[in-house]
């Protein structure tokens, strides 16, 4: 059975990120790593997850997969285009 997901692409300077959001158990993976490991700066995760928090939903209800490519992707939490892809922002 196919998994239904919502996909969006965000771009900033030289970086492109493809985000897939689907029903799940709360996994958030960025380039094969847990998001907390990839975005390790203080406040990054709060900024990235703000659009989901604004809906009143819990991250535990979703699985999020991000594939980011290009220069500067890791330096900016703004490349994670959850707010762009989902229409939350």
N, CA, C and O atoms as a Maestro MAE file, in Angstrom:
{
 s_m_m2io_version
 :::
 2.0.0
}

f_m_ct {
 s_m_title
 :::
 protein
 m_atom[356] {
  # First column is atom index #
  i_m_mmod_type
  r_m_x_coord
  r_m_y_coord
  r_m_z_coord
  i_m_residue_number
  s_m_chain_name
  s_m_pdb_residue_name
  s_m_pdb_atom_name
  i_m_atomic_number
  :::
  1 25 0.846 -1.187 0.000 1 A "UNK " " N  " 7
  2 3 0.000 0.000 0.000 1 A "UNK " " CA " 6
  3 2 0.885 1.241 0.000 1 A "UNK " " C  " 6
  4 15 1.871 1.292 0.734 1 A "UNK " " O  " 8
  5 25 0.554 2.223 -0.797 2 A "UNK " " N  " 7
  6 3 1.337 3.455 -0.905 2 A "UNK " " CA " 6
  7 2 1.084 4.349 0.304 2 A "UNK " " C  " 6
  8 15 -0.027 4.416 0.829 2 A "UNK " " O  " 8
  9 25 2.127 5.023 0.723 3 A "UNK " " N  " 7
  10 3 2.031 5.961 1.840 3 A "UNK " " CA " 6
  11 2 1.696 7.337 1.284 3 A "UNK " " C  " 6
  12 15 2.362 7.809 0.362 3 A "UNK " " O  " 8
  13 25 0.671 7.985 1.834 4 A "UNK " " N  " 7
  14 3 0.312 9.326 1.400 4 A "UNK " " CA " 6
  15 2 1.167 10.325 2.147 4 A "UNK " " C  " 6
  16 15 1.301 10.243 3.368 4 A "UNK " " O  " 8
  17 25 1.744 11.260 1.431 5 A "UNK " " N  " 7
  18 3 2.557 12.291 2.058 5 A "UNK " " CA " 6
  19 2 2.375 13.609 1.319 5 A "UNK " " C  " 6
  20 15 1.895 13.648 0.186 5 A "UNK " " O  " 8
  21 25 2.763 14.667 1.977 6 A "UNK " " N  " 7
  22 3 2.773 15.995 1.389 6 A "UNK " " CA " 6
  23 2 4.230 16.379 1.203 6 A "UNK " " C  " 6
  24 15 5.051 16.198 2.102 6 A "UNK " " O  " 8
  25 25 4.540 16.907 0.035 7 A "UNK " " N  " 7
  26 3 5.929 17.213 -0.274 7 A "UNK " " CA " 6
  27 2 6.049 18.661 -0.713 7 A "UNK " " C  " 6
  28 15 5.174 19.201 -1.392 7 A "UNK " " O  " 8
  29 25 7.148 19.275 -0.311 8 A "UNK " " N  " 7
  30 3 7.438 20.633 -0.740 8 A "UNK " " CA " 6
  31 2 8.930 20.803 -0.907 8 A "UNK " " C  " 6
  32 15 9.729 20.068 -0.326 8 A "UNK " " O  " 8
  33 25 9.291 21.784 -1.709 9 A "UNK " " N  " 7
  34 3 10.696 22.089 -1.940 9 A "UNK " " CA " 6
  35 2 10.926 23.536 -1.570 9 A "UNK " " C  " 6
  36 15 10.175 24.426 -1.970 9 A "UNK " " O  " 8
  37 25 11.985 23.761 -0.791 10 A "UNK " " N  " 7
  38 3 12.360 25.110 -0.400 10 A "UNK " " CA " 6
  39 2 13.774 25.393 -0.863 10 A "UNK " " C  " 6
  40 15 14.626 24.504 -0.882 10 A "UNK " " O  " 8
  41 25 14.014 26.645 -1.238 11 A "UNK " " N  " 7
  42 3 15.347 27.033 -1.689 11 A "UNK " " CA " 6
  43 2 15.785 28.298 -0.983 11 A "UNK " " C  " 6
  44 15 14.991 29.203 -0.726 11 A "UNK " " O  " 8
  45 25 17.086 28.336 -0.674 12 A "UNK " " N  " 7
  46 3 17.699 29.530 -0.100 12 A "UNK " " CA " 6
  47 2 19.134 29.568 -0.574 12 A "UNK " " C  " 6
  48 15 19.910 28.655 -0.290 12 A "UNK " " O  " 8
  49 25 19.490 30.605 -1.287 13 A "UNK " " N  " 7
  50 3 20.823 30.751 -1.869 13 A "UNK " " CA " 6
  51 2 21.184 29.507 -2.663 13 A "UNK " " C  " 6
  52 15 20.519 29.208 -3.655 13 A "UNK " " O  " 8
  53 25 22.214 28.770 -2.264 14 A "UNK " " N  " 7
  54 3 22.665 27.598 -3.008 14 A "UNK " " CA " 6
  55 2 22.063 26.292 -2.486 14 A "UNK " " C  " 6
  56 15 22.391 25.222 -2.999 14 A "UNK " " O  " 8
  57 25 21.208 26.359 -1.497 15 A "UNK " " N  " 7
  58 3 20.683 25.157 -0.857 15 A "UNK " " CA " 6
  59 2 19.251 24.867 -1.316 15 A "UNK " " C  " 6
  60 15 18.431 25.772 -1.464 15 A "UNK " " O  " 8
  61 25 18.979 23.591 -1.536 16 A "UNK " " N  " 7
  62 3 17.630 23.133 -1.861 16 A "UNK " " CA " 6
  63 2 17.261 22.034 -0.877 16 A "UNK " " C  " 6
  64 15 18.057 21.129 -0.627 16 A "UNK " " O  " 8
  65 25 16.072 22.106 -0.324 17 A "UNK " " N  " 7
  66 3 15.614 21.083 0.615 17 A "UNK " " CA " 6
  67 2 14.258 20.548 0.164 17 A "UNK " " C  " 6
  68 15 13.345 21.308 -0.160 17 A "UNK " " O  " 8
  69 25 14.155 19.228 0.153 18 A "UNK " " N  " 7
  70 3 12.889 18.559 -0.160 18 A "UNK " " CA " 6
  71 2 12.358 17.975 1.147 18 A "UNK " " C  " 6
  72 15 13.038 17.203 1.822 18 A "UNK " " O  " 8
  73 25 11.151 18.353 1.482 19 A "UNK " " N  " 7
  74 3 10.535 17.924 2.744 19 A "UNK " " CA " 6
  75 2 9.304 17.091 2.446 19 A "UNK " " C  " 6
  76 15 8.474 17.460 1.616 19 A "UNK " " O  " 8
  77 25 9.195 15.960 3.135 20 A "UNK " " N  " 7
  78 3 7.994 15.129 3.063 20 A "UNK " " CA " 6
  79 2 7.411 15.009 4.459 20 A "UNK " " C  " 6
  80 15 8.108 14.665 5.413 20 A "UNK " " O  " 8
  81 25 6.129 15.295 4.561 21 A "UNK " " N  " 7
  82 3 5.402 15.207 5.831 21 A "UNK " " CA " 6
  83 2 4.300 14.180 5.651 21 A "UNK " " C  " 6
  84 15 3.506 14.263 4.714 21 A "UNK " " O  " 8
  85 25 4.257 13.198 6.569 22 A "UNK " " N  " 7
  86 3 3.246 12.142 6.480 22 A "UNK " " CA " 6
  87 2 2.800 11.742 7.884 22 A "UNK " " C  " 6
  88 15 3.477 12.061 8.861 22 A "UNK " " O  " 8
  89 25 1.697 11.066 7.991 23 A "UNK " " N  " 7
  90 3 1.256 10.531 9.275 23 A "UNK " " CA " 6
  91 2 2.300 9.546 9.762 23 A "UNK " " C  " 6
  92 15 2.893 8.815 8.970 23 A "UNK " " O  " 8
  93 25 2.521 9.529 11.067 24 A "UNK " " N  " 7
  94 3 3.531 8.604 11.571 24 A "UNK " " CA " 6
  95 2 3.692 8.667 13.069 24 A "UNK " " C  " 6
  96 15 2.748 8.941 13.811 24 A "UNK " " O  " 8
  97 25 4.919 8.405 13.498 25 A "UNK " " N  " 7
  98 3 5.197 8.238 14.923 25 A "UNK " " CA " 6
  99 2 6.145 9.284 15.500 25 A "UNK " " C  " 6
  100 15 6.636 9.115 16.616 25 A "UNK " " O  " 8
  101 25 6.412 10.359 14.764 26 A "UNK " " N  " 7
  102 3 7.251 11.425 15.303 26 A "UNK " " CA " 6
  103 2 8.692 11.402 14.847 26 A "UNK " " C  " 6
  104 15 9.512 12.138 15.396 26 A "UNK " " O  " 8
  105 25 9.033 10.591 13.869 27 A "UNK " " N  " 7
  106 3 10.406 10.588 13.364 27 A "UNK " " CA " 6
  107 2 10.646 11.840 12.523 27 A "UNK " " C  " 6
  108 15 9.816 12.209 11.692 27 A "UNK " " O  " 8
  109 25 11.792 12.488 12.748 28 A "UNK " " N  " 7
  110 3 12.180 13.673 11.990 28 A "UNK " " CA " 6
  111 2 13.619 13.436 11.550 28 A "UNK " " C  " 6
  112 15 14.545 13.525 12.356 28 A "UNK " " O  " 8
  113 25 13.800 13.138 10.278 29 A "UNK " " N  " 7
  114 3 15.101 12.751 9.738 29 A "UNK " " CA " 6
  115 2 15.555 13.790 8.714 29 A "UNK " " C  " 6
  116 15 14.792 14.172 7.826 29 A "UNK " " O  " 8
  117 25 16.809 14.245 8.844 30 A "UNK " " N  " 7
  118 3 17.402 15.187 7.899 30 A "UNK " " CA " 6
  119 2 18.675 14.556 7.343 30 A "UNK " " C  " 6
  120 15 19.614 14.284 8.091 30 A "UNK " " O  " 8
  121 25 18.704 14.328 6.052 31 A "UNK " " N  " 7
  122 3 19.861 13.703 5.394 31 A "UNK " " CA " 6
  123 2 20.325 12.446 6.121 31 A "UNK " " C  " 6
  124 15 21.524 12.217 6.277 31 A "UNK " " O  " 8
  125 25 19.378 11.643 6.560 32 A "UNK " " N  " 7
  126 3 19.693 10.363 7.190 32 A "UNK " " CA " 6
  127 2 20.039 10.440 8.666 32 A "UNK " " C  " 6
  128 15 20.339 9.414 9.277 32 A "UNK " " O  " 8
  129 25 20.005 11.635 9.260 33 A "UNK " " N  " 7
  130 3 20.321 11.803 10.680 33 A "UNK " " CA " 6
  131 2 19.086 12.312 11.415 33 A "UNK " " C  " 6
  132 15 18.231 12.959 10.810 33 A "UNK " " O  " 8
  133 25 18.984 12.027 12.707 34 A "UNK " " N  " 7
  134 3 17.898 12.647 13.482 34 A "UNK " " CA " 6
  135 2 18.029 14.172 13.425 34 A "UNK " " C  " 6
  136 15 19.138 14.704 13.470 34 A "UNK " " O  " 8
  137 25 16.911 14.861 13.328 35 A "UNK " " N  " 7
  138 3 16.930 16.322 13.178 35 A "UNK " " CA " 6
  139 2 17.685 17.005 14.312 35 A "UNK " " C  " 6
  140 15 18.371 18.001 14.081 35 A "UNK " " O  " 8
  141 25 17.570 16.487 15.536 36 A "UNK " " N  " 7
  142 3 18.245 17.106 16.671 36 A "UNK " " CA " 6
  143 2 19.764 17.069 16.505 36 A "UNK " " C  " 6
  144 15 20.477 17.948 16.990 36 A "UNK " " O  " 8
  145 25 20.238 16.050 15.822 37 A "UNK " " N  " 7
  146 3 21.673 15.926 15.571 37 A "UNK " " CA " 6
  147 2 22.103 16.859 14.431 37 A "UNK " " C  " 6
  148 15 23.176 17.458 14.490 37 A "UNK " " O  " 8
  149 25 21.280 16.978 13.416 38 A "UNK " " N  " 7
  150 3 21.603 17.814 12.263 38 A "UNK " " CA " 6
  151 2 21.524 19.295 12.621 38 A "UNK " " C  " 6
  152 15 22.426 20.064 12.288 38 A "UNK " " O  " 8
  153 25 20.453 19.696 13.294 39 A "UNK " " N  " 7
  154 3 20.275 21.092 13.724 39 A "UNK " " CA " 6
  155 2 20.614 21.173 15.206 39 A "UNK " " C  " 6
  156 15 19.720 21.127 16.050 39 A "UNK " " O  " 8
  157 25 21.882 21.293 15.523 40 A "UNK " " N  " 7
  158 3 22.327 21.196 16.919 40 A "UNK " " CA " 6
  159 2 22.413 22.535 17.639 40 A "UNK " " C  " 6
  160 15 22.620 22.558 18.852 40 A "UNK " " O  " 8
  161 25 22.261 23.644 16.933 41 A "UNK " " N  " 7
  162 3 22.350 24.948 17.602 41 A "UNK " " CA " 6
  163 2 21.116 25.188 18.473 41 A "UNK " " C  " 6
  164 15 20.015 24.731 18.163 41 A "UNK " " O  " 8
  165 25 21.327 25.905 19.555 42 A "UNK " " N  " 7
  166 3 20.239 26.232 20.475 42 A "UNK " " CA " 6
  167 2 19.146 27.006 19.734 42 A "UNK " " C  " 6
  168 15 19.431 28.000 19.067 42 A "UNK " " O  " 8
  169 25 17.921 26.559 19.848 43 A "UNK " " N  " 7
  170 3 16.774 27.245 19.263 43 A "UNK " " CA " 6
  171 2 16.409 26.809 17.859 43 A "UNK " " C  " 6
  172 15 15.329 27.150 17.377 43 A "UNK " " O  " 8
  173 25 17.282 26.061 17.180 44 A "UNK " " N  " 7
  174 3 16.981 25.646 15.807 44 A "UNK " " CA " 6
  175 2 15.715 24.801 15.717 44 A "UNK " " C  " 6
  176 15 14.846 25.073 14.889 44 A "UNK " " O  " 8
  177 25 15.608 23.789 16.556 45 A "UNK " " N  " 7
  178 3 14.454 22.891 16.481 45 A "UNK " " CA " 6
  179 2 13.150 23.627 16.786 45 A "UNK " " C  " 6
  180 15 12.125 23.361 16.158 45 A "UNK " " O  " 8
  181 25 13.185 24.543 17.739 46 A "UNK " " N  " 7
  182 3 11.980 25.309 18.063 46 A "UNK " " CA " 6
  183 2 11.531 26.137 16.861 46 A "UNK " " C  " 6
  184 15 10.339 26.211 16.563 46 A "UNK " " O  " 8
  185 25 12.491 26.760 16.170 47 A "UNK " " N  " 7
  186 3 12.179 27.574 15.001 47 A "UNK " " CA " 6
  187 2 11.601 26.720 13.878 47 A "UNK " " C  " 6
  188 15 10.616 27.095 13.242 47 A "UNK " " O  " 8
  189 25 12.217 25.582 13.645 48 A "UNK " " N  " 7
  190 3 11.792 24.712 12.559 48 A "UNK " " CA " 6
  191 2 10.404 24.124 12.821 48 A "UNK " " C  " 6
  192 15 9.594 24.003 11.902 48 A "UNK " " O  " 8
  193 25 10.137 23.763 14.065 49 A "UNK " " N  " 7
  194 3 8.869 23.113 14.390 49 A "UNK " " CA " 6
  195 2 7.740 24.086 14.727 49 A "UNK " " C  " 6
  196 15 6.612 23.658 14.970 49 A "UNK " " O  " 8
  197 25 8.026 25.384 14.746 50 A "UNK " " N  " 7
  198 3 7.002 26.378 15.089 50 A "UNK " " CA " 6
  199 2 5.741 26.257 14.228 50 A "UNK " " C  " 6
  200 15 4.643 26.373 14.772 50 A "UNK " " O  " 8
  201 25 5.841 26.030 12.914 51 A "UNK " " N  " 7
  202 3 4.615 25.908 12.120 51 A "UNK " " CA " 6
  203 2 3.739 24.731 12.539 51 A "UNK " " C  " 6
  204 15 2.512 24.831 12.515 51 A "UNK " " O  " 8
  205 25 4.357 23.623 12.921 52 A "UNK " " N  " 7
  206 3 3.566 22.473 13.377 52 A "UNK " " CA " 6
  207 2 2.938 22.782 14.724 52 A "UNK " " C  " 6
  208 15 1.777 22.445 14.957 52 A "UNK " " O  " 8
  209 25 3.689 23.417 15.614 53 A "UNK " " N  " 7
  210 3 3.140 23.808 16.913 53 A "UNK " " CA " 6
  211 2 1.954 24.752 16.743 53 A "UNK " " C  " 6
  212 15 0.992 24.683 17.508 53 A "UNK " " O  " 8
  213 25 2.018 25.625 15.754 54 A "UNK " " N  " 7
  214 3 0.949 26.603 15.531 54 A "UNK " " CA " 6
  215 2 -0.368 25.936 15.137 54 A "UNK " " C  " 6
  216 15 -1.435 26.516 15.335 54 A "UNK " " O  " 8
  217 25 -0.307 24.741 14.591 55 A "UNK " " N  " 7
  218 3 -1.538 24.044 14.200 55 A "UNK " " CA " 6
  219 2 -2.229 23.389 15.388 55 A "UNK " " C  " 6
  220 15 -3.389 22.989 15.299 55 A "UNK " " O  " 8
  221 25 -1.507 23.282 16.504 56 A "UNK " " N  " 7
  222 3 -2.061 22.600 17.665 56 A "UNK " " CA " 6
  223 2 -1.825 21.099 17.626 56 A "UNK " " C  " 6
  224 15 -2.220 20.381 18.545 56 A "UNK " " O  " 8
  225 25 -1.188 20.626 16.574 57 A "UNK " " N  " 7
  226 3 -0.862 19.207 16.452 57 A "UNK " " CA " 6
  227 2 0.468 18.926 17.135 57 A "UNK " " C  " 6
  228 15 1.262 19.837 17.371 57 A "UNK " " O  " 8
  229 25 0.697 17.679 17.444 58 A "UNK " " N  " 7
  230 3 1.943 17.251 18.050 58 A "UNK " " CA " 6
  231 2 2.831 16.635 16.978 58 A "UNK " " C  " 6
  232 15 2.339 15.991 16.052 58 A "UNK " " O  " 8
  233 25 4.134 16.833 17.104 59 A "UNK " " N  " 7
  234 3 5.077 16.208 16.177 59 A "UNK " " CA " 6
  235 2 4.947 14.694 16.216 59 A "UNK " " C  " 6
  236 15 5.281 14.017 15.243 59 A "UNK " " O  " 8
  237 25 4.466 14.159 17.323 60 A "UNK " " N  " 7
  238 3 4.314 12.712 17.463 60 A "UNK " " CA " 6
  239 2 3.311 12.130 16.462 60 A "UNK " " C  " 6
  240 15 3.264 10.916 16.263 60 A "UNK " " O  " 8
  241 25 2.519 12.988 15.839 61 A "UNK " " N  " 7
  242 3 1.535 12.528 14.863 61 A "UNK " " CA " 6
  243 2 2.084 12.453 13.448 61 A "UNK " " C  " 6
  244 15 1.406 11.958 12.548 61 A "UNK " " O  " 8
  245 25 3.323 12.946 13.235 62 A "UNK " " N  " 7
  246 3 3.888 13.054 11.895 62 A "UNK " " CA " 6
  247 2 5.265 12.415 11.813 62 A "UNK " " C  " 6
  248 15 5.981 12.319 12.810 62 A "UNK " " O  " 8
  249 25 5.621 11.982 10.617 63 A "UNK " " N  " 7
  250 3 6.998 11.655 10.269 63 A "UNK " " CA " 6
  251 2 7.418 12.705 9.254 63 A "UNK " " C  " 6
  252 15 6.659 13.035 8.342 63 A "UNK " " O  " 8
  253 25 8.627 13.230 9.413 64 A "UNK " " N  " 7
  254 3 9.136 14.262 8.520 64 A "UNK " " CA " 6
  255 2 10.478 13.792 7.982 64 A "UNK " " C  " 6
  256 15 11.350 13.364 8.739 64 A "UNK " " O  " 8
  257 25 10.631 13.876 6.678 65 A "UNK " " N  " 7
  258 3 11.877 13.505 6.019 65 A "UNK " " CA " 6
  259 2 12.367 14.705 5.218 65 A "UNK " " C  " 6
  260 15 11.615 15.279 4.431 65 A "UNK " " O  " 8
  261 25 13.633 15.085 5.418 66 A "UNK " " N  " 7
  262 3 14.224 16.218 4.706 66 A "UNK " " CA " 6
  263 2 15.493 15.738 4.014 66 A "UNK " " C  " 6
  264 15 16.334 15.075 4.621 66 A "UNK " " O  " 8
  265 25 15.619 16.082 2.735 67 A "UNK " " N  " 7
  266 3 16.864 15.870 2.006 67 A "UNK " " CA " 6
  267 2 17.329 17.247 1.555 67 A "UNK " " C  " 6
  268 15 16.692 17.884 0.716 67 A "UNK " " O  " 8
  269 25 18.449 17.702 2.120 68 A "UNK " " N  " 7
  270 3 18.995 19.030 1.810 68 A "UNK " " CA " 6
  271 2 20.296 18.861 1.042 68 A "UNK " " C  " 6
  272 15 21.143 18.045 1.405 68 A "UNK " " O  " 8
  273 25 20.445 19.642 -0.026 69 A "UNK " " N  " 7
  274 3 21.647 19.582 -0.857 69 A "UNK " " CA " 6
  275 2 22.090 20.998 -1.186 69 A "UNK " " C  " 6
  276 15 21.272 21.908 -1.320 69 A "UNK " " O  " 8
  277 25 23.391 21.166 -1.312 70 A "UNK " " N  " 7
  278 3 23.930 22.456 -1.717 70 A "UNK " " CA " 6
  279 2 24.685 23.128 -0.594 70 A "UNK " " C  " 6
  280 15 24.669 22.662 0.546 70 A "UNK " " O  " 8
  281 25 25.340 24.212 -0.914 71 A "UNK " " N  " 7
  282 3 26.170 24.912 0.056 71 A "UNK " " CA " 6
  283 2 25.375 25.658 1.098 71 A "UNK " " C  " 6
  284 15 24.351 26.266 0.788 71 A "UNK " " O  " 8
  285 25 25.839 25.615 2.333 72 A "UNK " " N  " 7
  286 3 25.242 26.378 3.421 72 A "UNK " " CA " 6
  287 2 23.992 25.792 4.016 72 A "UNK " " C  " 6
  288 15 23.344 26.455 4.826 72 A "UNK " " O  " 8
  289 25 23.616 24.576 3.655 73 A "UNK " " N  " 7
  290 3 22.364 24.003 4.152 73 A "UNK " " CA " 6
  291 2 22.364 23.848 5.662 73 A "UNK " " C  " 6
  292 15 21.358 24.122 6.316 73 A "UNK " " O  " 8
  293 25 23.471 23.416 6.213 74 A "UNK " " N  " 7
  294 3 23.492 23.143 7.646 74 A "UNK " " CA " 6
  295 2 23.584 24.417 8.474 74 A "UNK " " C  " 6
  296 15 23.197 24.423 9.642 74 A "UNK " " O  " 8
  297 25 24.085 25.481 7.891 75 A "UNK " " N  " 7
  298 3 24.307 26.704 8.657 75 A "UNK " " CA " 6
  299 2 23.025 27.433 9.019 75 A "UNK " " C  " 6
  300 15 22.995 28.185 9.994 75 A "UNK " " O  " 8
  301 25 21.987 27.225 8.263 76 A "UNK " " N  " 7
  302 3 20.767 28.006 8.483 76 A "UNK " " CA " 6
  303 2 19.576 27.091 8.715 76 A "UNK " " C  " 6
  304 15 19.285 26.209 7.908 76 A "UNK " " O  " 8
  305 25 18.891 27.315 9.832 77 A "UNK " " N  " 7
  306 3 17.678 26.542 10.068 77 A "UNK " " CA " 6
  307 2 16.567 26.966 9.112 77 A "UNK " " C  " 6
  308 15 15.531 26.306 9.039 77 A "UNK " " O  " 8
  309 25 16.768 28.040 8.392 78 A "UNK " " N  " 7
  310 3 15.747 28.508 7.461 78 A "UNK " " CA " 6
  311 2 15.664 27.679 6.191 78 A "UNK " " C  " 6
  312 15 14.711 27.829 5.426 78 A "UNK " " O  " 8
  313 25 16.651 26.793 5.941 79 A "UNK " " N  " 7
  314 3 16.555 25.974 4.735 79 A "UNK " " CA " 6
  315 2 15.526 24.883 4.890 79 A "UNK " " C  " 6
  316 15 15.067 24.319 3.897 79 A "UNK " " O  " 8
  317 25 15.155 24.576 6.107 80 A "UNK " " N  " 7
  318 3 14.171 23.530 6.325 80 A "UNK " " CA " 6
  319 2 12.798 24.136 6.055 80 A "UNK " " C  " 6
  320 15 12.235 24.793 6.930 80 A "UNK " " O  " 8
  321 25 12.251 23.927 4.862 81 A "UNK " " N  " 7
  322 3 11.097 24.703 4.417 81 A "UNK " " CA " 6
  323 2 9.758 24.145 4.863 81 A "UNK " " C  " 6
  324 15 8.810 24.118 4.077 81 A "UNK " " O  " 8
  325 25 9.662 23.705 6.096 82 A "UNK " " N  " 7
  326 3 8.393 23.148 6.561 82 A "UNK " " CA " 6
  327 2 7.295 24.192 6.428 82 A "UNK " " C  " 6
  328 15 6.194 23.882 5.973 82 A "UNK " " O  " 8
  329 25 7.582 25.404 6.814 83 A "UNK " " N  " 7
  330 3 6.538 26.441 6.735 83 A "UNK " " CA " 6
  331 2 6.190 26.747 5.292 83 A "UNK " " C  " 6
  332 15 5.037 27.066 5.001 83 A "UNK " " O  " 8
  333 25 7.167 26.659 4.357 84 A "UNK " " N  " 7
  334 3 6.875 26.904 2.954 84 A "UNK " " CA " 6
  335 2 6.076 25.761 2.342 84 A "UNK " " C  " 6
  336 15 5.115 25.988 1.607 84 A "UNK " " O  " 8
  337 25 6.480 24.533 2.649 85 A "UNK " " N  " 7
  338 3 5.861 23.356 2.014 85 A "UNK " " CA " 6
  339 2 4.445 23.115 2.493 85 A "UNK " " C  " 6
  340 15 3.579 22.701 1.723 85 A "UNK " " O  " 8
  341 25 4.221 23.371 3.742 86 A "UNK " " N  " 7
  342 3 2.940 22.995 4.327 86 A "UNK " " CA " 6
  343 2 1.927 24.116 4.304 86 A "UNK " " C  " 6
  344 15 0.750 23.910 4.599 86 A "UNK " " O  " 8
  345 25 2.390 25.315 3.949 87 A "UNK " " N  " 7
  346 3 1.487 26.458 3.945 87 A "UNK " " CA " 6
  347 2 1.224 26.997 5.335 87 A "UNK " " C  " 6
  348 15 0.295 27.783 5.522 87 A "UNK " " O  " 8
  349 25 2.028 26.592 6.328 88 A "UNK " " N  " 7
  350 3 1.839 27.073 7.699 88 A "UNK " " CA " 6
  351 2 2.391 28.474 7.909 88 A "UNK " " C  " 6
  352 15 2.004 29.141 8.868 88 A "UNK " " O  " 8
  353 25 3.288 28.942 7.035 89 A "UNK " " N  " 7
  354 3 4.026 30.174 7.343 89 A "UNK " " CA " 6
  355 2 3.723 31.313 6.533 89 A "UNK " " C  " 6
  356 15 4.300 32.382 6.731 89 A "UNK " " O  " 8
  :::
 }
 m_bond[355] {
  # First column is bond index #
  i_m_from
  i_m_to
  i_m_order
  :::
  1 1 2 1
  2 2 3 1
  3 3 4 2
  4 3 5 1
  5 5 6 1
  6 6 7 1
  7 7 8 2
  8 7 9 1
  9 9 10 1
  10 10 11 1
  11 11 12 2
  12 11 13 1
  13 13 14 1
  14 14 15 1
  15 15 16 2
  16 15 17 1
  17 17 18 1
  18 18 19 1
  19 19 20 2
  20 19 21 1
  21 21 22 1
  22 22 23 1
  23 23 24 2
  24 23 25 1
  25 25 26 1
  26 26 27 1
  27 27 28 2
  28 27 29 1
  29 29 30 1
  30 30 31 1
  31 31 32 2
  32 31 33 1
  33 33 34 1
  34 34 35 1
  35 35 36 2
  36 35 37 1
  37 37 38 1
  38 38 39 1
  39 39 40 2
  40 39 41 1
  41 41 42 1
  42 42 43 1
  43 43 44 2
  44 43 45 1
  45 45 46 1
  46 46 47 1
  47 47 48 2
  48 47 49 1
  49 49 50 1
  50 50 51 1
  51 51 52 2
  52 51 53 1
  53 53 54 1
  54 54 55 1
  55 55 56 2
  56 55 57 1
  57 57 58 1
  58 58 59 1
  59 59 60 2
  60 59 61 1
  61 61 62 1
  62 62 63 1
  63 63 64 2
  64 63 65 1
  65 65 66 1
  66 66 67 1
  67 67 68 2
  68 67 69 1
  69 69 70 1
  70 70 71 1
  71 71 72 2
  72 71 73 1
  73 73 74 1
  74 74 75 1
  75 75 76 2
  76 75 77 1
  77 77 78 1
  78 78 79 1
  79 79 80 2
  80 79 81 1
  81 81 82 1
  82 82 83 1
  83 83 84 2
  84 83 85 1
  85 85 86 1
  86 86 87 1
  87 87 88 2
  88 87 89 1
  89 89 90 1
  90 90 91 1
  91 91 92 2
  92 91 93 1
  93 93 94 1
  94 94 95 1
  95 95 96 2
  96 95 97 1
  97 97 98 1
  98 98 99 1
  99 99 100 2
  100 99 101 1
  101 101 102 1
  102 102 103 1
  103 103 104 2
  104 103 105 1
  105 105 106 1
  106 106 107 1
  107 107 108 2
  108 107 109 1
  109 109 110 1
  110 110 111 1
  111 111 112 2
  112 111 113 1
  113 113 114 1
  114 114 115 1
  115 115 116 2
  116 115 117 1
  117 117 118 1
  118 118 119 1
  119 119 120 2
  120 119 121 1
  121 121 122 1
  122 122 123 1
  123 123 124 2
  124 123 125 1
  125 125 126 1
  126 126 127 1
  127 127 128 2
  128 127 129 1
  129 129 130 1
  130 130 131 1
  131 131 132 2
  132 131 133 1
  133 133 134 1
  134 134 135 1
  135 135 136 2
  136 135 137 1
  137 137 138 1
  138 138 139 1
  139 139 140 2
  140 139 141 1
  141 141 142 1
  142 142 143 1
  143 143 144 2
  144 143 145 1
  145 145 146 1
  146 146 147 1
  147 147 148 2
  148 147 149 1
  149 149 150 1
  150 150 151 1
  151 151 152 2
  152 151 153 1
  153 153 154 1
  154 154 155 1
  155 155 156 2
  156 155 157 1
  157 157 158 1
  158 158 159 1
  159 159 160 2
  160 159 161 1
  161 161 162 1
  162 162 163 1
  163 163 164 2
  164 163 165 1
  165 165 166 1
  166 166 167 1
  167 167 168 2
  168 167 169 1
  169 169 170 1
  170 170 171 1
  171 171 172 2
  172 171 173 1
  173 173 174 1
  174 174 175 1
  175 175 176 2
  176 175 177 1
  177 177 178 1
  178 178 179 1
  179 179 180 2
  180 179 181 1
  181 181 182 1
  182 182 183 1
  183 183 184 2
  184 183 185 1
  185 185 186 1
  186 186 187 1
  187 187 188 2
  188 187 189 1
  189 189 190 1
  190 190 191 1
  191 191 192 2
  192 191 193 1
  193 193 194 1
  194 194 195 1
  195 195 196 2
  196 195 197 1
  197 197 198 1
  198 198 199 1
  199 199 200 2
  200 199 201 1
  201 201 202 1
  202 202 203 1
  203 203 204 2
  204 203 205 1
  205 205 206 1
  206 206 207 1
  207 207 208 2
  208 207 209 1
  209 209 210 1
  210 210 211 1
  211 211 212 2
  212 211 213 1
  213 213 214 1
  214 214 215 1
  215 215 216 2
  216 215 217 1
  217 217 218 1
  218 218 219 1
  219 219 220 2
  220 219 221 1
  221 221 222 1
  222 222 223 1
  223 223 224 2
  224 223 225 1
  225 225 226 1
  226 226 227 1
  227 227 228 2
  228 227 229 1
  229 229 230 1
  230 230 231 1
  231 231 232 2
  232 231 233 1
  233 233 234 1
  234 234 235 1
  235 235 236 2
  236 235 237 1
  237 237 238 1
  238 238 239 1
  239 239 240 2
  240 239 241 1
  241 241 242 1
  242 242 243 1
  243 243 244 2
  244 243 245 1
  245 245 246 1
  246 246 247 1
  247 247 248 2
  248 247 249 1
  249 249 250 1
  250 250 251 1
  251 251 252 2
  252 251 253 1
  253 253 254 1
  254 254 255 1
  255 255 256 2
  256 255 257 1
  257 257 258 1
  258 258 259 1
  259 259 260 2
  260 259 261 1
  261 261 262 1
  262 262 263 1
  263 263 264 2
  264 263 265 1
  265 265 266 1
  266 266 267 1
  267 267 268 2
  268 267 269 1
  269 269 270 1
  270 270 271 1
  271 271 272 2
  272 271 273 1
  273 273 274 1
  274 274 275 1
  275 275 276 2
  276 275 277 1
  277 277 278 1
  278 278 279 1
  279 279 280 2
  280 279 281 1
  281 281 282 1
  282 282 283 1
  283 283 284 2
  284 283 285 1
  285 285 286 1
  286 286 287 1
  287 287 288 2
  288 287 289 1
  289 289 290 1
  290 290 291 1
  291 291 292 2
  292 291 293 1
  293 293 294 1
  294 294 295 1
  295 295 296 2
  296 295 297 1
  297 297 298 1
  298 298 299 1
  299 299 300 2
  300 299 301 1
  301 301 302 1
  302 302 303 1
  303 303 304 2
  304 303 305 1
  305 305 306 1
  306 306 307 1
  307 307 308 2
  308 307 309 1
  309 309 310 1
  310 310 311 1
  311 311 312 2
  312 311 313 1
  313 313 314 1
  314 314 315 1
  315 315 316 2
  316 315 317 1
  317 317 318 1
  318 318 319 1
  319 319 320 2
  320 319 321 1
  321 321 322 1
  322 322 323 1
  323 323 324 2
  324 323 325 1
  325 325 326 1
  326 326 327 1
  327 327 328 2
  328 327 329 1
  329 329 330 1
  330 330 331 1
  331 331 332 2
  332 331 333 1
  333 333 334 1
  334 334 335 1
  335 335 336 2
  336 335 337 1
  337 337 338 1
  338 338 339 1
  339 339 340 2
  340 339 341 1
  341 341 342 1
  342 342 343 1
  343 343 344 2
  344 343 345 1
  345 345 346 1
  346 346 347 1
  347 347 348 2
  348 347 349 1
  349 349 350 1
  350 350 351 1
  351 351 352 2
  352 351 353 1
  353 353 354 1
  354 354 355 1
  355 355 356 2
  :::
 }
}
